Amino acid sequence: MEILGKILGSPARVKIMRLFLVNRTKSFTGTEILKRSRISKDTLRRELKLLSSVGFLKKRGAGWSLNPFFGYSVEFENLLLGSDILSQEAILDNFKKI
């Protein structure tokens, strides 16, 4: 995730984007996002503002959700969620050796 964080500008942004891509239909409050992504309030505020300004997230009532009409959501899903495959395989290999 460090490489993606550098490419996309912020590891916190990657965490937030992954949270919403994995939970496409769910809405999260700021507090829930803080707990799940383990970032600071200031960072969260900045990243939510940026992600909503580009149309990735939408504010719905007291929560935030993935904008279903965001044009690049499939591409980001492939990039951010597909990149874990190697890490999961490496982890499984390590457990098999024990």
PDB file as gemmi writes it, atoms N, CA and C in Angstrom:
CRYST1    1.000    1.000    1.000  90.00  90.00  90.00 P 1                      
ATOM      1  N   MET A   1       0.820  -1.185   0.000  1.00  0.00           N  
ATOM      2  CA  MET A   1       0.000   0.000   0.000  1.00  0.00           C  
ATOM      3  C   MET A   1       0.865   1.250   0.000  1.00  0.00           C  
ATOM      4  N   GLU A   2       2.084   1.155   0.431  1.00  0.00           N  
ATOM      5  CA  GLU A   2       2.953   2.323   0.460  1.00  0.00           C  
ATOM      6  C   GLU A   2       3.175   2.888  -0.934  1.00  0.00           C  
ATOM      7  N   ILE A   3       3.364   2.017  -1.917  1.00  0.00           N  
ATOM      8  CA  ILE A   3       3.596   2.471  -3.291  1.00  0.00           C  
ATOM      9  C   ILE A   3       2.357   3.179  -3.817  1.00  0.00           C  
ATOM     10  N   LEU A   4       1.178   2.581  -3.596  1.00  0.00           N  
ATOM     11  CA  LEU A   4      -0.061   3.220  -4.057  1.00  0.00           C  
ATOM     12  C   LEU A   4      -0.288   4.551  -3.357  1.00  0.00           C  
ATOM     13  N   GLY A   5       0.058   4.621  -2.083  1.00  0.00           N  
ATOM     14  CA  GLY A   5      -0.073   5.875  -1.345  1.00  0.00           C  
ATOM     15  C   GLY A   5       0.791   6.963  -1.937  1.00  0.00           C  
ATOM     16  N   LYS A   6       1.984   6.596  -2.348  1.00  0.00           N  
ATOM     17  CA  LYS A   6       2.876   7.582  -2.970  1.00  0.00           C  
ATOM     18  C   LYS A   6       2.359   8.005  -4.336  1.00  0.00           C  
ATOM     19  N   ILE A   7       1.870   7.052  -5.102  1.00  0.00           N  
ATOM     20  CA  ILE A   7       1.364   7.367  -6.443  1.00  0.00           C  
ATOM     21  C   ILE A   7       0.109   8.227  -6.356  1.00  0.00           C  
ATOM     22  N   LEU A   8      -0.794   7.850  -5.461  1.00  0.00           N  
ATOM     23  CA  LEU A   8      -2.061   8.569  -5.351  1.00  0.00           C  
ATOM     24  C   LEU A   8      -1.975   9.784  -4.435  1.00  0.00           C  
ATOM     25  N   GLY A   9      -0.834  10.014  -3.815  1.00  0.00           N  
ATOM     26  CA  GLY A   9      -0.626  11.227  -3.042  1.00  0.00           C  
ATOM     27  C   GLY A   9      -0.762  11.076  -1.546  1.00  0.00           C  
ATOM     28  N   SER A  10      -1.377   9.997  -1.070  1.00  0.00           N  
ATOM     29  CA  SER A  10      -1.587   9.867   0.368  1.00  0.00           C  
ATOM     30  C   SER A  10      -2.008   8.440   0.729  1.00  0.00           C  
ATOM     31  N   PRO A  11      -1.304   7.828   1.679  1.00  0.00           N  
ATOM     32  CA  PRO A  11      -1.748   6.514   2.147  1.00  0.00           C  
ATOM     33  C   PRO A  11      -3.145   6.569   2.762  1.00  0.00           C  
ATOM     34  N   ALA A  12      -3.479   7.681   3.397  1.00  0.00           N  
ATOM     35  CA  ALA A  12      -4.813   7.836   3.985  1.00  0.00           C  
ATOM     36  C   ALA A  12      -5.880   7.816   2.898  1.00  0.00           C  
ATOM     37  N   ARG A  13      -5.606   8.449   1.773  1.00  0.00           N  
ATOM     38  CA  ARG A  13      -6.553   8.472   0.654  1.00  0.00           C  
ATOM     39  C   ARG A  13      -6.790   7.056   0.145  1.00  0.00           C  
ATOM     40  N   VAL A  14      -5.741   6.267   0.055  1.00  0.00           N  
ATOM     41  CA  VAL A  14      -5.867   4.880  -0.398  1.00  0.00           C  
ATOM     42  C   VAL A  14      -6.742   4.086   0.571  1.00  0.00           C  
ATOM     43  N   LYS A  15      -6.532   4.274   1.873  1.00  0.00           N  
ATOM     44  CA  LYS A  15      -7.333   3.562   2.871  1.00  0.00           C  
ATOM     45  C   LYS A  15      -8.812   3.915   2.750  1.00  0.00           C  
ATOM     46  N   ILE A  16      -9.089   5.200   2.594  1.00  0.00           N  
ATOM     47  CA  ILE A  16     -10.485   5.642   2.493  1.00  0.00           C  
ATOM     48  C   ILE A  16     -11.115   5.126   1.208  1.00  0.00           C  
ATOM     49  N   MET A  17     -10.390   5.204   0.108  1.00  0.00           N  
ATOM     50  CA  MET A  17     -10.922   4.736  -1.170  1.00  0.00           C  
ATOM     51  C   MET A  17     -11.205   3.238  -1.112  1.00  0.00           C  
ATOM     52  N   ARG A  18     -10.306   2.471  -0.521  1.00  0.00           N  
ATOM     53  CA  ARG A  18     -10.515   1.033  -0.395  1.00  0.00           C  
ATOM     54  C   ARG A  18     -11.743   0.728   0.444  1.00  0.00           C  
ATOM     55  N   LEU A  19     -11.903   1.457   1.534  1.00  0.00           N  
ATOM     56  CA  LEU A  19     -13.057   1.257   2.399  1.00  0.00           C  
ATOM     57  C   LEU A  19     -14.353   1.388   1.611  1.00  0.00           C  
ATOM     58  N   PHE A  20     -14.452   2.420   0.787  1.00  0.00           N  
ATOM     59  CA  PHE A  20     -15.687   2.647   0.042  1.00  0.00           C  
ATOM     60  C   PHE A  20     -15.823   1.711  -1.157  1.00  0.00           C  
ATOM     61  N   LEU A  21     -14.725   1.309  -1.759  1.00  0.00           N  
ATOM     62  CA  LEU A  21     -14.813   0.378  -2.890  1.00  0.00           C  
ATOM     63  C   LEU A  21     -15.224  -1.021  -2.435  1.00  0.00           C  
ATOM     64  N   VAL A  22     -14.773  -1.426  -1.266  1.00  0.00           N  
ATOM     65  CA  VAL A  22     -15.147  -2.733  -0.730  1.00  0.00           C  
ATOM     66  C   VAL A  22     -16.603  -2.719  -0.261  1.00  0.00           C  
ATOM     67  N   ASN A  23     -17.051  -1.579   0.225  1.00  0.00           N  
ATOM     68  CA  ASN A  23     -18.409  -1.432   0.758  1.00  0.00           C  
ATOM     69  C   ASN A  23     -19.197  -0.460  -0.115  1.00  0.00           C  
ATOM     70  N   ARG A  24     -19.372  -0.806  -1.368  1.00  0.00           N  
ATOM     71  CA  ARG A  24     -19.972   0.094  -2.363  1.00  0.00           C  
ATOM     72  C   ARG A  24     -21.340   0.642  -1.980  1.00  0.00           C  
ATOM     73  N   THR A  25     -22.151  -0.142  -1.325  1.00  0.00           N  
ATOM     74  CA  THR A  25     -23.527   0.273  -1.049  1.00  0.00           C  
ATOM     75  C   THR A  25     -23.713   0.854   0.352  1.00  0.00           C  
ATOM     76  N   LYS A  26     -22.668   0.857   1.152  1.00  0.00           N  
ATOM     77  CA  LYS A  26     -22.778   1.334   2.523  1.00  0.00           C  
ATOM     78  C   LYS A  26     -22.440   2.815   2.625  1.00  0.00           C  
ATOM     79  N   SER A  27     -22.974   3.404   3.667  1.00  0.00           N  
ATOM     80  CA  SER A  27     -22.688   4.788   4.001  1.00  0.00           C  
ATOM     81  C   SER A  27     -21.996   4.798   5.356  1.00  0.00           C  
ATOM     82  N   PHE A  28     -20.998   5.662   5.526  1.00  0.00           N  
ATOM     83  CA  PHE A  28     -20.234   5.728   6.763  1.00  0.00           C  
ATOM     84  C   PHE A  28     -20.204   7.150   7.297  1.00  0.00           C  
ATOM     85  N   THR A  29     -20.303   7.270   8.616  1.00  0.00           N  
ATOM     86  CA  THR A  29     -20.122   8.570   9.245  1.00  0.00           C  
ATOM     87  C   THR A  29     -18.623   8.846   9.347  1.00  0.00           C  
ATOM     88  N   GLY A  30     -18.288  10.078   9.654  1.00  0.00           N  
ATOM     89  CA  GLY A  30     -16.879  10.425   9.825  1.00  0.00           C  
ATOM     90  C   GLY A  30     -16.211   9.606  10.911  1.00  0.00           C  
ATOM     91  N   THR A  31     -16.927   9.367  11.991  1.00  0.00           N  
ATOM     92  CA  THR A  31     -16.382   8.575  13.098  1.00  0.00           C  
ATOM     93  C   THR A  31     -16.096   7.142  12.663  1.00  0.00           C  
ATOM     94  N   GLU A  32     -16.997   6.561  11.895  1.00  0.00           N  
ATOM     95  CA  GLU A  32     -16.786   5.191  11.402  1.00  0.00           C  
ATOM     96  C   GLU A  32     -15.584   5.132  10.462  1.00  0.00           C  
ATOM     97  N   ILE A  33     -15.446   6.134   9.623  1.00  0.00           N  
ATOM     98  CA  ILE A  33     -14.307   6.166   8.702  1.00  0.00           C  
ATOM     99  C   ILE A  33     -13.010   6.292   9.489  1.00  0.00           C  
ATOM    100  N   LEU A  34     -13.002   7.131  10.527  1.00  0.00           N  
ATOM    101  CA  LEU A  34     -11.811   7.287  11.375  1.00  0.00           C  
ATOM    102  C   LEU A  34     -11.408   5.956  12.005  1.00  0.00           C  
ATOM    103  N   LYS A  35     -12.371   5.237  12.554  1.00  0.00           N  
ATOM    104  CA  LYS A  35     -12.078   3.960  13.215  1.00  0.00           C  
ATOM    105  C   LYS A  35     -11.562   2.925  12.230  1.00  0.00           C  
ATOM    106  N   ARG A  36     -12.186   2.855  11.077  1.00  0.00           N  
ATOM    107  CA  ARG A  36     -11.818   1.824  10.101  1.00  0.00           C  
ATOM    108  C   ARG A  36     -10.509   2.122   9.383  1.00  0.00           C  
ATOM    109  N   SER A  37     -10.227   3.382   9.135  1.00  0.00           N  
ATOM    110  CA  SER A  37      -9.025   3.719   8.370  1.00  0.00           C  
ATOM    111  C   SER A  37      -7.833   4.094   9.246  1.00  0.00           C  
ATOM    112  N   ARG A  38      -8.092   4.375  10.522  1.00  0.00           N  
ATOM    113  CA  ARG A  38      -7.023   4.701  11.475  1.00  0.00           C  
ATOM    114  C   ARG A  38      -6.175   5.883  11.020  1.00  0.00           C  
ATOM    115  N   ILE A  39      -6.840   6.980  10.749  1.00  0.00           N  
ATOM    116  CA  ILE A  39      -6.160   8.210  10.369  1.00  0.00           C  
ATOM    117  C   ILE A  39      -6.621   9.332  11.294  1.00  0.00           C  
ATOM    118  N   SER A  40      -5.957  10.478  11.223  1.00  0.00           N  
ATOM    119  CA  SER A  40      -6.319  11.596  12.094  1.00  0.00           C  
ATOM    120  C   SER A  40      -7.545  12.336  11.551  1.00  0.00           C  
ATOM    121  N   LYS A  41      -8.195  13.103  12.435  1.00  0.00           N  
ATOM    122  CA  LYS A  41      -9.376  13.870  12.030  1.00  0.00           C  
ATOM    123  C   LYS A  41      -9.041  14.892  10.953  1.00  0.00           C  
ATOM    124  N   ASP A  42      -7.912  15.566  11.103  1.00  0.00           N  
ATOM    125  CA  ASP A  42      -7.519  16.574  10.111  1.00  0.00           C  
ATOM    126  C   ASP A  42      -7.279  15.948   8.742  1.00  0.00           C  
ATOM    127  N   THR A  43      -6.622  14.809   8.745  1.00  0.00           N  
ATOM    128  CA  THR A  43      -6.372  14.102   7.485  1.00  0.00           C  
ATOM    129  C   THR A  43      -7.681  13.652   6.870  1.00  0.00           C  
ATOM    130  N   LEU A  44      -8.572  13.125   7.694  1.00  0.00           N  
ATOM    131  CA  LEU A  44      -9.875  12.678   7.196  1.00  0.00           C  
ATOM    132  C   LEU A  44     -10.632  13.832   6.564  1.00  0.00           C  
ATOM    133  N   ARG A  45     -10.681  14.952   7.242  1.00  0.00           N  
ATOM    134  CA  ARG A  45     -11.403  16.122   6.734  1.00  0.00           C  
ATOM    135  C   ARG A  45     -10.851  16.538   5.361  1.00  0.00           C  
ATOM    136  N   ARG A  46      -9.529  16.583   5.252  1.00  0.00           N  
ATOM    137  CA  ARG A  46      -8.878  16.982   4.001  1.00  0.00           C  
ATOM    138  C   ARG A  46      -9.177  15.987   2.875  1.00  0.00           C  
ATOM    139  N   GLU A  47      -9.077  14.689   3.184  1.00  0.00           N  
ATOM    140  CA  GLU A  47      -9.277  13.668   2.159  1.00  0.00           C  
ATOM    141  C   GLU A  47     -10.743  13.585   1.725  1.00  0.00           C  
ATOM    142  N   LEU A  48     -11.672  13.721   2.664  1.00  0.00           N  
ATOM    143  CA  LEU A  48     -13.089  13.705   2.298  1.00  0.00           C  
ATOM    144  C   LEU A  48     -13.426  14.887   1.391  1.00  0.00           C  
ATOM    145  N   LYS A  49     -12.859  16.020   1.692  1.00  0.00           N  
ATOM    146  CA  LYS A  49     -13.091  17.206   0.862  1.00  0.00           C  
ATOM    147  C   LYS A  49     -12.569  16.974  -0.556  1.00  0.00           C  
ATOM    148  N   LEU A  50     -11.371  16.422  -0.660  1.00  0.00           N  
ATOM    149  CA  LEU A  50     -10.784  16.168  -1.979  1.00  0.00           C  
ATOM    150  C   LEU A  50     -11.571  15.112  -2.739  1.00  0.00           C  
ATOM    151  N   LEU A  51     -11.892  13.992  -2.074  1.00  0.00           N  
ATOM    152  CA  LEU A  51     -12.595  12.902  -2.755  1.00  0.00           C  
ATOM    153  C   LEU A  51     -14.016  13.296  -3.167  1.00  0.00           C  
ATOM    154  N   SER A  52     -14.645  14.163  -2.391  1.00  0.00           N  
ATOM    155  CA  SER A  52     -15.978  14.627  -2.795  1.00  0.00           C  
ATOM    156  C   SER A  52     -15.887  15.658  -3.918  1.00  0.00           C  
ATOM    157  N   SER A  53     -14.818  16.442  -3.944  1.00  0.00           N  
ATOM    158  CA  SER A  53     -14.674  17.456  -4.998  1.00  0.00           C  
ATOM    159  C   SER A  53     -14.450  16.838  -6.380  1.00  0.00           C  
ATOM    160  N   VAL A  54     -13.870  15.641  -6.423  1.00  0.00           N  
ATOM    161  CA  VAL A  54     -13.665  14.970  -7.710  1.00  0.00           C  
ATOM    162  C   VAL A  54     -14.813  14.024  -8.046  1.00  0.00           C  
ATOM    163  N   GLY A  55     -15.786  13.915  -7.131  1.00  0.00           N  
ATOM    164  CA  GLY A  55     -16.962  13.100  -7.407  1.00  0.00           C  
ATOM    165  C   GLY A  55     -16.867  11.656  -6.980  1.00  0.00           C  
ATOM    166  N   PHE A  56     -15.804  11.276  -6.274  1.00  0.00           N  
ATOM    167  CA  PHE A  56     -15.656   9.890  -5.824  1.00  0.00           C  
ATOM    168  C   PHE A  56     -16.640   9.576  -4.695  1.00  0.00           C  
ATOM    169  N   LEU A  57     -16.821  10.518  -3.768  1.00  0.00           N  
ATOM    170  CA  LEU A  57     -17.733  10.343  -2.642  1.00  0.00           C  
ATOM    171  C   LEU A  57     -18.868  11.342  -2.713  1.00  0.00           C  
ATOM    172  N   LYS A  58     -19.976  10.958  -2.078  1.00  0.00           N  
ATOM    173  CA  LYS A  58     -21.136  11.845  -1.954  1.00  0.00           C  
ATOM    174  C   LYS A  58     -21.538  11.905  -0.496  1.00  0.00           C  
ATOM    175  N   LYS A  59     -21.915  13.089  -0.066  1.00  0.00           N  
ATOM    176  CA  LYS A  59     -22.428  13.273   1.296  1.00  0.00           C  
ATOM    177  C   LYS A  59     -23.905  12.941   1.273  1.00  0.00           C  
ATOM    178  N   ARG A  60     -24.310  12.015   2.130  1.00  0.00           N  
ATOM    179  CA  ARG A  60     -25.721  11.616   2.215  1.00  0.00           C  
ATOM    180  C   ARG A  60     -26.151  11.672   3.669  1.00  0.00           C  
ATOM    181  N   GLY A  61     -26.909  12.680   4.004  1.00  0.00           N  
ATOM    182  CA  GLY A  61     -27.336  12.855   5.389  1.00  0.00           C  
ATOM    183  C   GLY A  61     -26.138  13.064   6.282  1.00  0.00           C  
ATOM    184  N   ALA A  62     -26.002  12.209   7.285  1.00  0.00           N  
ATOM    185  CA  ALA A  62     -24.889  12.316   8.224  1.00  0.00           C  
ATOM    186  C   ALA A  62     -23.687  11.495   7.779  1.00  0.00           C  
ATOM    187  N   GLY A  63     -23.801  10.800   6.661  1.00  0.00           N  
ATOM    188  CA  GLY A  63     -22.728   9.912   6.242  1.00  0.00           C  
ATOM    189  C   GLY A  63     -22.203  10.191   4.853  1.00  0.00           C  
ATOM    190  N   TRP A  64     -21.199   9.429   4.488  1.00  0.00           N  
ATOM    191  CA  TRP A  64     -20.560   9.501   3.181  1.00  0.00           C  
ATOM    192  C   TRP A  64     -20.719   8.155   2.491  1.00  0.00           C  
ATOM    193  N   SER A  65     -20.847   8.193   1.175  1.00  0.00           N  
ATOM    194  CA  SER A  65     -20.928   6.945   0.415  1.00  0.00           C  
ATOM    195  C   SER A  65     -20.259   7.123  -0.931  1.00  0.00           C  
ATOM    196  N   LEU A  66     -19.950   6.011  -1.550  1.00  0.00           N  
ATOM    197  CA  LEU A  66     -19.344   6.028  -2.877  1.00  0.00           C  
ATOM    198  C   LEU A  66     -20.372   6.546  -3.877  1.00  0.00           C  
ATOM    199  N   ASN A  67     -19.947   7.444  -4.722  1.00  0.00           N  
ATOM    200  CA  ASN A  67     -20.825   7.971  -5.766  1.00  0.00           C  
ATOM    201  C   ASN A  67     -20.989   6.887  -6.832  1.00  0.00           C  
ATOM    202  N   PRO A  68     -22.193   6.352  -7.009  1.00  0.00           N  
ATOM    203  CA  PRO A  68     -22.383   5.264  -7.980  1.00  0.00           C  
ATOM    204  C   PRO A  68     -22.156   5.710  -9.427  1.00  0.00           C  
ATOM    205  N   PHE A  69     -22.120   7.008  -9.666  1.00  0.00           N  
ATOM    206  CA  PHE A  69     -21.928   7.524 -11.018  1.00  0.00           C  
ATOM    207  C   PHE A  69     -20.499   7.992 -11.277  1.00  0.00           C  
ATOM    208  N   PHE A  70     -19.584   7.717 -10.352  1.00  0.00           N  
ATOM    209  CA  PHE A  70     -18.180   8.092 -10.551  1.00  0.00           C  
ATOM    210  C   PHE A  70     -17.619   7.257 -11.695  1.00  0.00           C  
ATOM    211  N   GLY A  71     -17.105   7.910 -12.701  1.00  0.00           N  
ATOM    212  CA  GLY A  71     -16.706   7.259 -13.942  1.00  0.00           C  
ATOM    213  C   GLY A  71     -15.527   6.317 -13.865  1.00  0.00           C  
ATOM    214  N   TYR A  72     -14.678   6.466 -12.865  1.00  0.00           N  
ATOM    215  CA  TYR A  72     -13.465   5.647 -12.801  1.00  0.00           C  
ATOM    216  C   TYR A  72     -13.478   4.642 -11.656  1.00  0.00           C  
ATOM    217  N   SER A  73     -14.643   4.364 -11.093  1.00  0.00           N  
ATOM    218  CA  SER A  73     -14.686   3.476  -9.928  1.00  0.00           C  
ATOM    219  C   SER A  73     -14.198   2.059 -10.258  1.00  0.00           C  
ATOM    220  N   VAL A  74     -14.508   1.555 -11.434  1.00  0.00           N  
ATOM    221  CA  VAL A  74     -14.051   0.203 -11.809  1.00  0.00           C  
ATOM    222  C   VAL A  74     -12.528   0.167 -11.921  1.00  0.00           C  
ATOM    223  N   GLU A  75     -11.960   1.200 -12.520  1.00  0.00           N  
ATOM    224  CA  GLU A  75     -10.510   1.256 -12.670  1.00  0.00           C  
ATOM    225  C   GLU A  75      -9.815   1.350 -11.318  1.00  0.00           C  
ATOM    226  N   PHE A  76     -10.354   2.198 -10.426  1.00  0.00           N  
ATOM    227  CA  PHE A  76      -9.769   2.302  -9.094  1.00  0.00           C  
ATOM    228  C   PHE A  76      -9.941   1.008  -8.315  1.00  0.00           C  
ATOM    229  N   GLU A  77     -11.062   0.345  -8.494  1.00  0.00           N  
ATOM    230  CA  GLU A  77     -11.278  -0.929  -7.821  1.00  0.00           C  
ATOM    231  C   GLU A  77     -10.238  -1.951  -8.279  1.00  0.00           C  
ATOM    232  N   ASN A  78      -9.992  -2.018  -9.568  1.00  0.00           N  
ATOM    233  CA  ASN A  78      -8.983  -2.940 -10.086  1.00  0.00           C  
ATOM    234  C   ASN A  78      -7.603  -2.609  -9.540  1.00  0.00           C  
ATOM    235  N   LEU A  79      -7.288  -1.333  -9.466  1.00  0.00           N  
ATOM    236  CA  LEU A  79      -5.973  -0.902  -8.989  1.00  0.00           C  
ATOM    237  C   LEU A  79      -5.819  -1.118  -7.487  1.00  0.00           C  
ATOM    238  N   LEU A  80      -6.772  -0.650  -6.714  1.00  0.00           N  
ATOM    239  CA  LEU A  80      -6.628  -0.662  -5.261  1.00  0.00           C  
ATOM    240  C   LEU A  80      -6.963  -2.000  -4.614  1.00  0.00           C  
ATOM    241  N   LEU A  81      -7.917  -2.702  -5.155  1.00  0.00           N  
ATOM    242  CA  LEU A  81      -8.284  -3.985  -4.556  1.00  0.00           C  
ATOM    243  C   LEU A  81      -7.548  -5.134  -5.214  1.00  0.00           C  
ATOM    244  N   GLY A  82      -7.260  -5.026  -6.477  1.00  0.00           N  
ATOM    245  CA  GLY A  82      -6.539  -6.072  -7.183  1.00  0.00           C  
ATOM    246  C   GLY A  82      -5.089  -6.156  -6.786  1.00  0.00           C  
ATOM    247  N   SER A  83      -4.543  -5.087  -6.238  1.00  0.00           N  
ATOM    248  CA  SER A  83      -3.128  -5.071  -5.873  1.00  0.00           C  
ATOM    249  C   SER A  83      -2.842  -5.908  -4.639  1.00  0.00           C  
ATOM    250  N   ASP A  84      -3.865  -6.329  -3.909  1.00  0.00           N  
ATOM    251  CA  ASP A  84      -3.677  -7.132  -2.704  1.00  0.00           C  
ATOM    252  C   ASP A  84      -3.420  -8.605  -2.996  1.00  0.00           C  
ATOM    253  N   ILE A  85      -3.654  -9.043  -4.203  1.00  0.00           N  
ATOM    254  CA  ILE A  85      -3.553 -10.465  -4.518  1.00  0.00           C  
ATOM    255  C   ILE A  85      -2.169 -11.010  -4.183  1.00  0.00           C  
ATOM    256  N   LEU A  86      -1.124 -10.316  -4.581  1.00  0.00           N  
ATOM    257  CA  LEU A  86       0.221 -10.794  -4.291  1.00  0.00           C  
ATOM    258  C   LEU A  86       0.492 -10.806  -2.798  1.00  0.00           C  
ATOM    259  N   SER A  87       0.037  -9.826  -2.106  1.00  0.00           N  
ATOM    260  CA  SER A  87       0.256  -9.763  -0.664  1.00  0.00           C  
ATOM    261  C   SER A  87      -0.444 -10.918   0.038  1.00  0.00           C  
ATOM    262  N   GLN A  88      -1.664 -11.236  -0.370  1.00  0.00           N  
ATOM    263  CA  GLN A  88      -2.397 -12.332   0.245  1.00  0.00           C  
ATOM    264  C   GLN A  88      -1.706 -13.657  -0.023  1.00  0.00           C  
ATOM    265  N   GLU A  89      -1.195 -13.839  -1.234  1.00  0.00           N  
ATOM    266  CA  GLU A  89      -0.491 -15.078  -1.560  1.00  0.00           C  
ATOM    267  C   GLU A  89       0.776 -15.208  -0.731  1.00  0.00           C  
ATOM    268  N   ALA A  90       1.487 -14.108  -0.569  1.00  0.00           N  
ATOM    269  CA  ALA A  90       2.711 -14.140   0.224  1.00  0.00           C  
ATOM    270  C   ALA A  90       2.403 -14.473   1.680  1.00  0.00           C  
ATOM    271  N   ILE A  91       1.341 -13.923   2.203  1.00  0.00           N  
ATOM    272  CA  ILE A  91       0.941 -14.199   3.582  1.00  0.00           C  
ATOM    273  C   ILE A  91       0.577 -15.673   3.741  1.00  0.00           C  
ATOM    274  N   LEU A  92      -0.201 -16.191   2.796  1.00  0.00           N  
ATOM    275  CA  LEU A  92      -0.581 -17.611   2.863  1.00  0.00           C  
ATOM    276  C   LEU A  92       0.636 -18.521   2.776  1.00  0.00           C  
ATOM    277  N   ASP A  93       1.587 -18.170   1.916  1.00  0.00           N  
ATOM    278  CA  ASP A  93       2.810 -18.966   1.807  1.00  0.00           C  
ATOM    279  C   ASP A  93       3.570 -18.985   3.124  1.00  0.00           C  
ATOM    280  N   ASN A  94       3.612 -17.842   3.795  1.00  0.00           N  
ATOM    281  CA  ASN A  94       4.310 -17.786   5.079  1.00  0.00           C  
ATOM    282  C   ASN A  94       3.648 -18.677   6.129  1.00  0.00           C  
ATOM    283  N   PHE A  95       2.321 -18.725   6.133  1.00  0.00           N  
ATOM    284  CA  PHE A  95       1.615 -19.576   7.083  1.00  0.00           C  
ATOM    285  C   PHE A  95       1.790 -21.046   6.749  1.00  0.00           C  
ATOM    286  N   LYS A  96       1.905 -21.374   5.477  1.00  0.00           N  
ATOM    287  CA  LYS A  96       2.075 -22.765   5.082  1.00  0.00           C  
ATOM    288  C   LYS A  96       3.433 -23.298   5.537  1.00  0.00           C  
ATOM    289  N   LYS A  97       4.431 -22.426   5.613  1.00  0.00           N  
ATOM    290  CA  LYS A  97       5.774 -22.831   6.013  1.00  0.00           C  
ATOM    291  C   LYS A  97       5.877 -23.145   7.501  1.00  0.00           C  
ATOM    292  N   ILE A  98       4.955 -22.622   8.269  1.00  0.00           N  
ATOM    293  CA  ILE A  98       5.015 -22.812   9.747  1.00  0.00           C  
ATOM    294  C   ILE A  98       4.569 -24.165  10.139  1.00  0.00           C  
TER     295      ILE A  98                                                      
END                                                                             
